[in-house]
Amino acid sequence: MQDGSLRVYPLPEKELSVNALKDYWCLNVHDNDSGQIQGICSSFDDTFLVTCGGDGNIFTFNILSLEDIPKEQKAKIPSPRRSGLEEEEAVEDIVDPDTYNIEEVKQKKESERIRKEAEEKKNKKREEIAALRQDFVFLLQKNKELPKHMQLSREEYEMDHRIFEELDRQKAQRIQLVQKELAWEHEKQLIGLQKLQKQFRDSLEFTVVVRAIQSNYQVSTYRLLTETEKHSQDKKQVGSKWKILKEKWRLLKQAEEAKTPEITTETMHMDSEVQKPTAPYIEIKREKIRRIVEKSDKMKAKIMKRKAQWDELYKSKPNDDYEDPKDAEEIKEAQENMGCYQLKTASDYRLPEHMHVNTAKKTTQLASLKQLIRKQKLNMNKEIVSLRDLKVSIIDEIKSLVQELKSIQATLDVSECLPLPLIPQLHPDEVPEKKYECNSDILLKFKEEQAKAKLQTQLEGSPSIRAFRSGFMSAPSAEEIDPMAQAAGARRVSTASSGGTEQQQFEMEKAEPTEMELEILEREKIKNLYLQETLIKKINTLVINFDAELRLLRHKKLRMDVQMKIADLSCIICSEELLILKKLEKHENLLQKQISSLVSEQEAMQSELKSYLAQMEERKCEILKLRECKKALYANFQASLGEDNEFAHFLTKILKKKIVEETEVGREADEEEDDEESDLSTNEEDSGSEDEVFDDSVCPDGCDEALFLNTVQLRQQRLHLERALAEEKKVAADLRGKYNALAKEAKEVETSLDTTKRDLEIFQWEKLQRLNELYVVVPLKLHQVKCLVDGEMPSDFSQALVFTSQSLEYLQKRIVELRNEKRTQRESFKKAQEKHKQLVQDKKQMELEIRRLEEKCNHLMMEKFGRLVDFEAVQLHSVNIPMEDMKVKIMEKEYEHYLELRKWEERIVELQQQLVKLTEENTGKLLQLNKFCREKHQLETKLDSLTNDLGAEFQATQTRDIKERARLQAQLMRVAHDTALLREEINLSRAGG
């Protein structure tokens, strides 16, 4: 089954039907999900059944026969006891959920028993260990009481060092096991700690305060918020986008550079493929043509370059009324936007488009300002932290110097020793990051303190414990003292006494120093005094230099504080401007949307107008073509009439007869056509009457019938052309109407666009006025204030103008520069006028010279060639390159045909030789055939001469002759077949030759 179950159906021996499959046994042995039975089979003797499933399990079942099936035994239910059951009282049910049941009580008793046995074993082991420790301490005391030469060392107590190694190994294994068991909990607590640090501590940077060593000066870092992940990701994304764009630009540039050499290599490869090995004469001819082509190409390139230079020169030539567009644009912009610096609040002031401010620009400006502030503060923080690190290194260096100084003073007399300099210490606020650092030792110490505090509170809380502490624990007995401590004290006393005796003996044995030793000691003393003073000076220099560095950095930070305060004020102003811009953003976006929609609509209309213009131009071209066809038709008619034709008036009337009335659409064009027709018609057409009735279906007597039929055919063509012309005029009129309507709409759109742009400019001016109404904080010093009224400083500065001294100096200098510039411009203008007059005179002289040289050149050409010759055309067409190429190709083909003919001639000679050989062989075979034919004839005559009634003795010879005849006939047939084959080959060779 699909669910891994096995079904067994009991089938009867007779009367097998579908209803017999209702009863079955079901065995669920394989997995319900993935245990689908893949195979089932029985053993060779049908005693076992084996199943294998998709879960990888194989099960075996016994197949029992009917005799082996045990008989079903039914359980006998005893009869209930009825005697005395009615009199017994019913037992109350246990309702309390906390009550133990029988199983829980048994489990609890078992666990208590196991715990009790474990505690008993622990106590026994502890007693054994305590006894062993007492014995070991006793042995140590006995060992110390012995003389030194008889005492045992601590290593000699070790019976086998491998025991301690095994204990250490087991201890390490247990520690590793405990670490593995607590790894998950450790990782969980570590992640929780990291989350807490990230949420509360990592969001702020520590404020480091660096203090001077010999003064009260100090400098602290700026407290900054760390960058959020989103902000850092945005910055990384922008940087990655910029890198991707740069990489794409570099790849495109490399592709463009690699494109040209690829093309040249491809062309060279193609040229090499095209070239074929030819005769030397063809190669020489080809080289000659190539040189001629190169020469003509160079000449053409030179002529084209000269033409391009002339065209460029003529194009760059300005008109008489030419104005430089850049100058015109600058003049226009100056006329529109130039004004006084103080008049930005004027109603006629127009803000340039590149100076328009919107929410996005202001947001970018505010973000860049905040980023710049943060960058400056970070740089200052780095300098302060580096100063703190310098202090740490100085403290370490001072410690090493003090240690060296102590070693030097140990050799000097106490009266000669200078006081040791104090070692500076780091304050806690100088290393705030260590405040939150903790390790296992700190945690264990904290745990011990907590346990002691808890025990102390418990002891202080109970009066019996206080009495016990006051009575018995105030003075512990000597027995309660640790024997190890007693042994250590005894050892210290003994060592001290022995040391005292040895020192007395050494003093008694000590002798007086010699003069050399005294001189050496004096030198060492002087050297140590010098080193003492040098080290103290070095320590003081380090301290003084550090304090100087701190004061310089403090002054720098104070200046930076002023700048940061100004930057914060600028941020506040930008934020207020941003709020105003956000309020006005909706209306501005609406105007911008209207302008963009109008611009797109205008562009669509312009493109549609261009398409209409193109269609109108096409219609005009078609109309001109039709008119030219009509003119050609009238010219053909006039040519067919000839001169002095007496039927000219009649045929003209037939040609001009109007069969279809024309519409009113092309009246103007018809009038123009009538004028043209009147010009083309003769005087006979004007004298005739148009209203005269005549028959145009019959050719009059004396008139050429072919001319009459040609006139009728031309009339049909004229009518067809007039009909097509009328349709084209109608289409052109429709296009002109659509174009005019669309141009009118485009004009309306342009006016509405100008109106919307004007509204946007007014809105920008109003927005600028709103922004100008904001108060801007400008920090000034008293010496910077130049606005004095009656020699005193006014109380109201609302009408004053704040200007930087550099800008004021620049404006004062600019006034002088503008005057000088105006004077120089006038002088340059006068020089330009004089130069213009001189150039005009030179131009006239050059034109006269050019005209004289052209006349001289034409005169010389007429004398030499008899006509004017275009030398550029002669140079361009000096060689007919296609013809020369064809000649070379003809030569190549002739050469190829010559080689092919040689090959065929050699082939013909070879075949002729083969034909001679075959002819000789054929001749030998024909001679042999002739010989065989003679022999056959002779034999046949002999046979015919013999009589038919020969005796029996001649029957054997007769049968032999018959066999011989059959053999000869077969041989003759083979020779005839070979002869036929040879004839066919000869015929084929002749046909091929």
MARROBA-958755 format. One record per residue (C-alpha): x, y, z. Coordinates in steps of 0.001 Angstrom, whole numbers, plus 500000, padded with zeros to 6 digits. Example, Ala and Ser with C-alpha at 12.3 -4.5 7.8 and 13.67 -1.06 7.14 Angstrom:
> 512300	495500	507800
> 513670	498940	507140
# end
This chain:
> 500000	500000	500000
> 501034	503688	499664
> 501077	504189	503463
> 503423	501227	504056
> 500717	498841	505343
> 500347	495185	504367
> 496958	493559	503764
> 496214	489839	503975
> 492961	488546	502471
> 491567	485076	503495
> 490294	483626	500192
> 487997	480586	500042
> 488933	477668	497827
> 485641	477741	495993
> 483151	480380	494904
> 485659	483238	494697
> 483915	486622	494332
> 484386	490340	494997
> 482518	490168	498259
> 485213	487826	499587
> 487696	490772	499577
> 485812	492708	502235
> 487522	490953	505138
> 491295	491343	505542
> 494091	491755	508059
> 496089	494999	507951
> 499645	495269	509305
> 501317	498737	509568
> 505012	497880	509654
> 506678	500421	507310
> 506785	504226	507662
> 503445	505917	506922
> 504986	508821	504945
> 508018	507445	503108
> 507561	503703	503572
> 505723	502809	500376
> 506155	499083	499703
> 508531	498736	496758
> 508648	494913	496542
> 507020	491779	498029
> 507811	488106	497474
> 507572	484721	499190
> 510226	482105	499848
> 510708	479023	497665
> 508664	476848	500071
> 505974	479523	500758
> 506770	479601	504473
> 508047	483217	504631
> 506901	486526	503142
> 509473	489322	502591
> 508557	493011	502068
> 510856	495979	501349
> 509748	499648	501602
> 510931	503108	500546
> 512104	503803	504124
> 514935	501246	503705
> 513407	498575	506005
> 512947	494857	505145
> 510433	492758	507139
> 509921	488989	507152
> 506618	487286	508074
> 505790	483631	508786
> 503112	482094	506582
> 501282	479554	508761
> 499262	476672	507432
> 495777	475919	508649
> 497114	473259	511061
> 499638	475668	512595
> 497097	478405	513322
> 496353	478312	517059
> 492815	478031	518041
> 491214	481171	519374
> 490873	481132	523109
> 488321	483403	524622
> 488941	484961	528021
> 486659	483958	530804
> 485285	486817	532829
> 484773	485846	536492
> 481458	486538	538050
> 481367	489532	540388
> 481314	489067	544110
> 478018	490157	545340
> 478346	489181	548951
> 478964	492271	551127
> 479567	494762	548239
> 476358	496597	548885
> 477227	497175	552542
> 480708	498687	551862
> 481058	502487	551784
> 482159	504197	548596
> 485742	505511	548525
> 486082	509277	548095
> 487900	510502	544991
> 491107	512554	545289
> 490330	516026	543942
> 493468	517965	544940
> 495752	518337	541830
> 498904	518671	543982
> 498388	515295	545617
> 500941	512637	544589
> 499699	509494	542996
> 501141	506076	543755
> 503656	506168	540888
> 504933	509610	541841
> 505317	508543	545482
> 507341	505509	544413
> 509560	507632	542136
> 510115	510176	544897
> 511107	507504	547430
> 513487	505969	544908
> 515148	509320	544123
> 515504	510125	547844
> 517088	506738	548459
> 519581	507234	545632
> 520421	510751	546841
> 520933	509499	550412
> 523292	506755	549267
> 525245	509283	547179
> 525575	511653	550125
> 526808	508813	552329
> 529455	507899	549775
> 530504	511561	549495
> 530839	511886	553250
> 532950	508735	553432
> 535231	510022	550692
> 535521	513421	552374
> 536497	511762	555667
> 539117	509666	553904
> 540496	512731	552115
> 540598	514746	555378
> 542474	511903	557099
> 544968	511721	554245
> 545492	515488	554400
> 546183	515360	558150
> 548685	512557	557601
> 550367	514556	554833
> 550601	517689	557026
> 552057	515629	559821
> 554651	514241	557447
> 555540	517752	556291
> 556039	518906	559878
> 558215	515878	560642
> 560220	516597	557509
> 560818	520222	558558
> 561995	519161	562010
> 564748	517103	560441
> 568136	518643	559542
> 568478	520230	556150
> 570656	517530	554661
> 568051	514948	555710
> 564940	516821	554557
> 563068	515644	551499
> 562269	517970	548655
> 558715	518482	547434
> 559378	516496	544237
> 560417	513453	546218
> 556922	513200	547702
> 555586	512331	544292
> 555452	508583	543903
> 554575	508684	540204
> 554348	511883	538152
> 551996	510125	535743
> 549287	510171	538393
> 549250	513979	538403
> 549371	514023	534601
> 546373	511718	534457
> 544532	513888	536996
> 545319	517013	534976
> 544125	515294	531810
> 540881	514194	533450
> 540407	517690	534828
> 540918	519192	531343
> 538450	516708	529863
> 535842	517579	532486
> 536379	521293	531896
> 536020	520759	528150
> 532865	518713	528710
> 531395	521417	530927
> 532275	524042	528311
> 530524	521994	525656
> 527454	521587	527871
> 527353	525325	528557
> 528251	526391	524999
> 524644	526997	523949
> 523860	528937	527118
> 527113	530908	526751
> 526287	531803	523155
> 522761	532808	524137
> 523976	535086	526925
> 526693	536515	524651
> 524154	537385	521942
> 521937	539003	524566
> 524881	541062	525820
> 525742	542126	522275
> 522154	543188	521661
> 522116	545267	524847
> 525444	546881	523948
> 524246	547622	520427
> 520982	549098	521679
> 522285	551291	524503
> 526072	551636	524478
> 527067	551377	520808
> 524589	554084	519773
> 526730	556621	521695
> 530396	557347	521520
> 532308	557683	524774
> 533276	561139	525921
> 537002	561079	526600
> 538367	563802	528910
> 542156	564272	528765
> 543612	566105	531793
> 546936	567857	532117
> 549528	566433	534495
> 550791	569594	536255
> 547784	571887	535760
> 544023	571849	535811
> 543619	572183	532039
> 541551	569542	530322
> 540042	568881	526915
> 537123	566577	526110
> 535831	564983	522945
> 532544	565791	521288
> 529681	563495	522097
> 528398	562134	518782
> 525758	559675	517785
> 527040	556795	515696
> 525837	556569	512129
> 522775	554437	511634
> 522990	551347	509488
> 520542	552798	506969
> 522622	555952	506531
> 525849	553996	506124
> 524156	551643	503640
> 522869	554611	501624
> 526383	556061	501508
> 527831	552712	500463
> 525117	552315	497816
> 525858	555771	496380
> 529569	555012	496359
> 529007	551620	494725
> 526756	553176	492057
> 529449	555763	491296
> 532069	553001	491062
> 529829	550982	488724
> 529299	554002	486455
> 533051	554675	486354
> 533739	551024	485541
> 531147	551049	482722
> 532640	554239	481274
> 536129	552696	481377
> 534928	549517	479644
> 533150	551505	476915
> 536300	553532	476313
> 538397	550393	476045
> 535873	548852	473625
> 535983	551936	471390
> 539797	551898	471396
> 539906	548195	470573
> 537327	548517	467812
> 539551	550278	465235
> 542473	547783	465269
> 539993	544896	464960
> 538510	546495	461850
> 541958	547039	460299
> 543002	543430	461007
> 539765	542148	459461
> 540292	544212	456304
> 543904	543023	456029
> 542743	539432	456416
> 540112	539894	453704
> 542671	541479	451373
> 545021	538591	451915
> 542199	536156	451140
> 541237	538014	447959
> 544800	538066	446598
> 545649	535150	444322
> 548951	534077	442911
> 549230	535436	439337
> 551933	535963	436726
> 554660	538575	437391
> 553356	540797	434620
> 549900	540934	436211
> 551448	541724	439568
> 553439	544584	438040
> 550309	545893	436313
> 548362	545676	439526
> 551071	547526	441440
> 551095	550244	438786
> 547311	550666	438986
> 547534	550715	442764
> 550073	553511	442674
> 547947	555468	440221
> 544879	554952	442429
> 546789	556047	445515
> 548015	559116	443709
> 544507	559993	442524
> 543118	559313	446015
> 545698	561635	447532
> 544811	564253	444956
> 541112	563853	445652
> 541730	564039	449403
> 543799	567158	448923
> 541098	568765	446738
> 538324	567768	449184
> 540350	569081	452095
> 540873	572366	450287
> 537151	572547	449491
> 536268	571785	453090
> 538629	574496	454267
> 537061	576977	451875
> 533558	575940	452932
> 534494	576240	456591
> 536048	579608	455949
> 532949	580855	454116
> 530694	579463	456833
> 532743	581106	459585
> 532545	584408	457731
> 530124	586569	459739
> 527507	588791	458164
> 527645	592542	458278
> 525002	592639	461002
> 526421	589627	462883
> 526237	589538	466673
> 528025	587067	468861
> 525281	584917	470515
> 527327	584596	473694
> 527672	588357	473969
> 523991	588832	473128
> 522987	586299	475779
> 525213	587917	478389
> 523817	591343	477524
> 520263	590040	477777
> 520934	588317	481086
> 522624	591459	482409
> 519671	593576	481345
> 517210	591205	482982
> 519030	590232	486161
> 521640	592874	486838
> 520837	595112	489767
> 522163	596297	493051
> 523330	593660	495525
> 521032	595051	498173
> 517932	594957	495933
> 517126	591272	495968
> 513881	592210	497664
> 512861	594413	494717
> 509737	593457	492777
> 511565	593421	489432
> 514328	591104	490667
> 514464	587730	488908
> 516267	584836	490472
> 518391	582842	487962
> 517205	579323	487252
> 520354	577658	488599
> 519798	579432	491934
> 516242	578156	492424
> 515846	576428	495768
> 513562	573485	496381
> 513062	570881	499082
> 515461	568349	497591
> 518303	570851	497221
> 517785	572213	500711
> 517641	568677	502171
> 520895	567828	500401
> 522457	571047	501671
> 521360	570333	505246
> 522631	566742	505066
> 525990	567836	503645
> 526298	570498	506362
> 525584	567949	509091
> 528024	565542	507502
> 530700	568234	507412
> 530078	569079	511088
> 530312	565430	511999
> 533514	565052	509996
> 535162	568008	511754
> 534121	566715	515169
> 535388	563228	514339
> 538746	564639	513320
> 538964	566603	516577
> 537958	563487	518556
> 540703	561519	516819
> 543271	564143	517800
> 542085	564087	521434
> 542140	560281	521534
> 545631	560291	520042
> 546643	562754	522809
> 545176	560351	525385
> 547208	557525	523832
> 550263	559768	524043
> 549575	560276	527739
> 549310	556509	528247
> 552649	555971	526499
> 554212	558813	528537
> 552952	557217	531784
> 554456	553877	530757
> 557741	555569	529898
> 557727	557489	533232
> 557117	554226	535099
> 560083	552599	533419
> 562242	555682	534114
> 561147	555752	537795
> 561977	552075	538099
> 565404	552766	536641
> 565761	555741	538982
> 564922	553554	541979
> 567595	551061	540992
> 570121	553908	540708
> 569133	555435	544094
> 569519	552051	545735
> 573279	552395	545208
> 573415	555974	546560
> 573353	557334	550068
> 570000	558444	551443
> 571204	562067	551799
> 572203	562178	548134
> 568891	560804	546782
> 566564	563337	545187
> 562829	563004	545747
> 561188	560679	543224
> 558795	562383	540759
> 555163	561400	541043
> 553861	558948	538469
> 550780	560449	536792
> 547629	558376	536885
> 544801	557991	534376
> 541458	559245	535559
> 538391	557058	534976
> 536898	559574	532538
> 540050	559340	530398
> 539381	555656	529662
> 535568	555429	529736
> 535536	552338	527525
> 537009	550296	530381
> 534065	551151	532583
> 531909	548546	530865
> 534630	545961	530321
> 534329	542820	532387
> 535943	539396	532450
> 535567	536192	534436
> 537746	537426	537342
> 535642	540546	537790
> 532440	538510	537666
> 533764	536009	540237
> 534855	538834	542531
> 531441	540445	542208
> 529813	537099	543022
> 531953	536694	546136
> 531116	540200	547292
> 527429	539533	546803
> 527693	536288	548786
> 529607	538005	551631
> 527090	540828	551756
> 524217	538347	551903
> 525933	536313	554663
> 526670	539463	556643
> 523036	540570	556507
> 521942	537121	557688
> 524437	537128	560578
> 523540	540606	561682
> 519869	539688	561619
> 519982	536841	564268
> 520933	537645	567961
> 522281	534151	568722
> 524808	534432	565922
> 525900	537867	567182
> 526459	536421	570665
> 528395	533517	569211
> 530599	535882	567193
> 531265	538086	570243
> 532066	535145	572496
> 533890	532528	570524
> 534865	533910	567163
> 536660	536952	568538
> 539836	534990	569439
> 540340	531673	567625
> 542495	529048	569319
> 545830	527899	568056
> 544413	524498	567130
> 541937	526086	564732
> 544742	527819	562836
> 545631	526167	559585
> 548636	523892	560073
> 550038	525028	556745
> 550060	528631	557969
> 551753	527550	561207
> 554414	525762	559257
> 554959	528792	557059
> 555304	531084	560120
> 557792	528806	561745
> 559790	528682	558552
> 559865	532489	558307
> 561094	532807	561927
> 563780	530216	561453
> 565001	531733	558195
> 565063	535207	559789
> 567148	534003	562755
> 569552	532083	560555
> 569876	535123	558291
> 570754	537359	561262
> 573534	535083	562443
> 575007	534803	558961
> 575013	538626	558573
> 576916	539034	561869
> 579517	536538	560760
> 579858	538355	557385
> 580342	541711	559097
> 583048	540272	561274
> 584863	538802	558303
> 584514	542033	556163
> 587785	543932	555548
> 588515	547587	554720
> 588450	548597	550943
> 591627	549559	549096
> 592341	552907	547334
> 591521	551478	543897
> 588178	550233	545150
> 587447	553624	546733
> 588247	555389	543438
> 585953	553006	541533
> 583184	553575	544053
> 583606	557356	543696
> 583332	557122	539913
> 580209	554992	540176
> 578730	557483	542596
> 579347	560466	540264
> 577893	558516	537322
> 574786	557552	539293
> 574271	561152	540435
> 574470	562324	536830
> 572049	559604	535680
> 569686	560549	538528
> 569573	564197	537451
> 569238	563230	533745
> 566309	560884	534382
> 564489	563433	536537
> 564995	566121	533858
> 563719	563724	531179
> 560606	562948	533228
> 559939	566658	533789
> 560473	567358	530047
> 557955	564684	529093
> 555389	566144	531491
> 555956	569749	530307
> 555755	568797	526628
> 552521	566885	527158
> 550950	569821	529004
> 551990	572154	526165
> 550438	569829	523571
> 547235	569705	525609
> 547038	573504	525879
> 547545	573906	522112
> 544829	571346	521399
> 542566	573083	523923
> 542949	576418	522115
> 542263	574706	518806
> 539116	573088	520206
> 537907	576418	521595
> 538200	577964	518132
> 536459	574956	516689
> 533666	575296	519274
> 532916	578740	517879
> 532821	577341	514351
> 530604	574456	515404
> 528226	576857	517116
> 527994	578924	513919
> 527442	575685	511964
> 524664	574666	514377
> 523011	578034	513838
> 523291	577496	510080
> 521633	574101	510518
> 518772	575743	512400
> 518361	578311	509621
> 518425	575558	506984
> 515819	573613	508939
> 513536	576673	509103
> 514019	577227	505370
> 513231	573558	504773
> 509973	573880	506713
> 508972	576896	504593
> 509902	575053	501396
> 507883	572027	502432
> 504845	574222	502946
> 505282	575742	499464
> 506326	572507	497802
> 502805	571435	496821
> 502081	574602	494824
> 505536	574548	493230
> 505149	570901	492201
> 501775	571740	490675
> 503310	574536	488596
> 506239	572342	487585
> 503839	569569	486592
> 501803	572026	484480
> 504990	573282	482805
> 506219	569756	482070
> 502813	568741	480658
> 502687	571892	478504
> 506265	571328	477314
> 505497	567723	476368
> 502303	568841	474630
> 504248	571536	472795
> 506889	569046	471685
> 504174	566685	470438
> 502537	569536	468514
> 505872	570615	467053
> 506558	567091	465833
> 503034	566906	464356
> 503526	570301	462685
> 506791	569075	461202
> 505020	565998	459842
> 502289	568211	458335
> 504943	570440	456765
> 506691	567401	455316
> 503403	566132	453883
> 502630	569579	452435
> 506052	569684	450821
> 505409	566252	449328
> 502039	567460	447975
> 503710	570535	446491
> 506295	568354	444789
> 503537	566144	443397
> 501631	569204	442130
> 504796	570528	440472
> 505395	567145	438843
> 501825	567074	437513
> 502192	570606	436168
> 505436	569652	434477
> 503681	566655	432947
> 500893	568943	431720
> 503409	571339	430217
> 505169	568414	428529
> 501792	567250	427192
> 501106	570671	425600
> 504631	570785	424213
> 504158	567343	422695
> 500867	568504	421174
> 502536	571589	419668
> 505323	569433	418297
> 502823	567013	416717
> 500943	569876	415012
> 503974	571219	413232
> 503974	574557	411448
> 501127	576027	409341
> 498648	573265	410138
> 495166	574251	408920
> 493457	572065	411551
> 495411	573507	414473
> 492473	575509	415834
> 490127	572532	415582
> 492577	570123	417234
> 493318	572671	419985
> 489600	572886	420765
> 489402	569103	420908
> 492401	569047	423283
> 490916	571767	425562
> 487365	570493	425590
> 486123	570056	429172
> 484248	566850	429713
> 484219	566781	433549
> 483382	569893	435576
> 486051	570852	438028
> 485452	571484	441698
> 485833	574745	443505
> 488802	573514	445512
> 491420	574277	442882
> 490099	577526	441343
> 493267	579462	441952
> 495398	576720	440439
> 493033	576529	437417
> 493476	580227	436811
> 497243	579723	436858
> 496872	576771	434473
> 494684	578852	432151
> 497396	581498	432085
> 499967	578862	431259
> 497727	577349	428595
> 497135	580780	427098
> 500879	581251	426893
> 501276	577898	425198
> 498336	578346	422808
> 498660	580107	419450
> 496835	583116	418132
> 494297	580797	416501
> 493155	579621	419971
> 492391	583224	421054
> 490440	584031	417863
> 488195	580951	418053
> 484953	580837	420032
> 484829	578448	422983
> 481089	578165	422838
> 481124	577060	419207
> 479535	573640	418798
> 481663	571081	416993
> 481801	567333	416669
> 484927	565832	418185
> 484056	562218	417456
> 484648	562386	413675
> 487878	563287	411989
> 487255	566141	409473
> 488128	565718	405819
> 491698	566447	404961
> 492942	566019	408534
> 495448	563328	409387
> 493587	560600	411201
> 496667	559623	413295
> 497045	563238	414386
> 493349	563338	415318
> 493595	560129	417341
> 496796	561384	419042
> 494949	564609	419993
> 492057	562635	421488
> 494518	560487	423437
> 496343	563574	424676
> 493015	565026	425785
> 492344	561915	427848
> 495790	562258	429419
> 495112	565948	430111
> 491846	565126	431831
> 493538	562442	433921
> 496295	564878	434932
> 493745	567580	435823
> 491783	565113	437916
> 494950	564006	439800
> 495978	567645	440181
> 492588	568523	441681
> 492891	565638	444162
> 496395	566709	445169
> 495189	570290	445633
> 492310	569084	447758
> 494671	567039	449958
> 497051	570003	450177
> 494179	572292	451176
> 493105	569834	453907
> 496691	569594	455190
> 496996	573385	455165
> 493775	573697	457172
> 494946	571102	459722
> 498334	572807	459908
> 496762	576208	460542
> 494444	574817	463229
> 497310	572986	464917
> 499551	576060	464683
> 496820	578065	466378
> 496610	575463	469182
> 500411	575447	469467
> 500373	579219	469815
> 497762	578946	472585
> 499878	576299	474322
> 502934	578548	474014
> 501070	581485	475533
> 499795	579299	478393
> 503363	577969	478886
> 504735	581507	479052
> 501989	582423	481520
> 502773	579387	483695
> 506509	580155	483601
> 505746	583740	484594
> 503614	582436	487471
> 506462	580166	488507
> 508906	583085	488464
> 506490	585145	490593
> 506156	582172	492947
> 509959	581851	493141
> 510206	585544	493982
> 507566	585168	496699
> 509378	582117	498034
> 512608	584101	498095
> 510851	586870	500024
> 509590	584327	502550
> 513105	582969	502955
> 514538	586490	503301
> 512152	587189	506177
> 513981	584653	508352
> 516353	586003	510993
> 519964	584987	510544
> 522359	584992	513502
> 525710	586624	512659
> 528288	586610	515482
> 530243	589869	515521
> 532853	591439	517729
> 532702	595060	518844
> 535611	596176	516667
> 533735	594805	513633
> 530760	597132	514081
> 531182	600235	511871
> 527577	601470	512103
> 527784	604479	514439
> 525188	607219	514933
> 526606	610455	516354
> 529695	608549	517395
> 527694	606035	519402
> 526495	602522	518724
> 522752	602416	517913
> 520399	600209	519862
> 518558	599040	516700
> 520490	597281	513959
> 517439	596363	511834
> 518415	598857	509103
> 522086	597904	509129
> 523811	595738	506531
> 526155	592948	507551
> 529049	592708	505138
> 532363	590881	505347
> 535476	593017	505216
> 536836	590987	502294
> 533666	591595	500273
> 533749	595294	501070
> 537371	595574	500004
> 536551	593589	496869
> 533709	595974	495964
> 535910	599003	496508
> 538605	597479	494324
> 535987	596465	491767
> 534882	600087	491339
> 538400	601093	490363
> 538744	598023	488118
> 535482	598807	486323
> 536633	602370	485622
> 539905	601120	484218
> 538071	598432	482252
> 535703	601025	480785
> 538649	603161	479698
> 540411	600154	478088
> 537195	599102	476342
> 536830	602538	474763
> 540401	602431	473520
> 539971	598897	472150
> 536744	600000	470432
> 538543	602831	468665
> 541323	600460	467596
> 538733	597980	466340
> 537027	600683	464246
> 540329	601676	462640
> 541170	598025	462010
> 537734	597498	460445
> 538288	600366	458006
> 541709	598996	457083
> 540274	595497	456546
> 537507	596842	454283
> 540117	598566	452097
> 542263	595417	452011
> 539205	593376	451030
> 538464	595613	448054
> 542075	595398	446915
> 542064	591592	447262
> 538829	591314	445271
> 540352	593385	442451
> 543491	591243	442499
> 541441	588014	442437
> 539331	589280	439522
> 542506	590242	437575
> 544110	586839	438171
> 540926	584993	437134
> 540790	586959	433840
> 544462	586202	433207
> 543922	582491	433916
> 540912	582315	431580
> 542853	584109	428847
> 545755	581659	429132
> 543419	578637	429022
> 541685	579969	425889
> 545055	580457	424225
> 546341	576985	425132
> 543231	574761	425067
> 540744	576854	423078
> 538206	576595	425916
> 537910	576845	429708
> 539083	573725	431470
> 538251	572549	435001
> 541629	571382	436284
> 540119	569756	439384
> 537919	567557	437205
> 540954	566680	435064
> 542918	565715	438143
> 540044	563668	439500
> 539433	561834	436198
> 543071	561338	435161
> 542758	557514	435247
> 539739	555350	434498
> 540146	553032	437449
> 537242	550648	436613
> 538576	550151	433087
> 542086	549419	434347
> 540668	546988	436874
> 538723	545249	434101
> 541882	545004	432013
> 543728	543406	434919
> 540845	540987	435477
> 540848	540084	431738
> 544559	539396	431942
> 544027	537246	434995
> 541259	535301	433239
> 543413	534832	430118
> 546257	533595	432256
> 543948	531183	434086
> 542497	529964	430757
> 546024	529492	429372
> 546982	527354	432356
> 543779	525358	432031
> 544382	524768	428250
> 547872	523517	429011
> 546479	521084	431482
> 543893	519835	428945
> 546548	519459	426221
> 548701	517365	428522
> 545637	515300	429340
> 544894	514802	425616
> 548476	513618	424958
> 548250	511184	427804
> 544917	509826	426561
> 546283	509480	423012
> 549117	507369	424322
> 546639	505230	426204
> 544560	504940	422992
> 547586	503717	421023
> 548273	501069	423613
> 544658	499944	423599
> 544622	499880	419778
> 547683	497651	419716
> 546130	495294	422240
> 542891	495242	420241
> 544759	494516	417009
> 546501	491507	418638
> 543192	490254	419919
> 541557	490665	416448
> 544386	488723	414853
> 543913	485996	417412
> 540165	486039	416724
> 540854	485712	412974
> 543086	482740	413672
> 540403	481117	415799
> 537833	481712	413058
> 540045	479972	410460
> 540589	477011	412745
> 536853	476834	413379
> 536148	476872	409637
> 538639	474124	409043
> 537183	471996	411783
> 533626	472507	410554
> 534639	471379	407006
> 536251	468314	408445
> 533211	467445	410442
> 530923	467930	407505
> 533038	465589	405359
> 532651	462776	407796
> 529737	460362	407310
> 526889	460081	409762
> 526771	456195	409902
> 529959	455576	411686
> 530443	452476	413723
> 530267	452047	417370
> 533988	452390	417599
> 533708	455939	416468
> 530997	456961	418991
> 533538	457758	421674
> 535462	460008	419326
> 532208	461688	418304
> 531310	462598	421903
> 534831	463893	422357
> 534478	466061	419322
> 531166	467429	420582
> 532754	468435	423895
> 535672	470022	422089
> 533263	471937	419876
> 531326	473201	422918
> 534577	474318	424518
> 535645	476172	421431
> 532250	477848	421094
> 532431	479078	424705
> 535941	480391	424091
> 534707	482126	420949
> 531894	483779	422863
> 534331	485122	425459
> 536601	486519	422770
> 533599	488182	421067
> 532545	489740	424405
> 536065	491073	424995
> 536104	492505	421500
> 532823	494335	422069
> 534158	495828	425307
> 537308	497014	423544
> 535279	498648	420801
> 533220	500536	423354
> 536377	501796	425115
> 537850	502882	421798
> 534685	504778	420927
> 534663	506468	424347
> 538312	507473	424045
> 537684	508901	420584
> 534698	510852	421831
> 536768	512226	424778
> 539687	513225	422489
# end
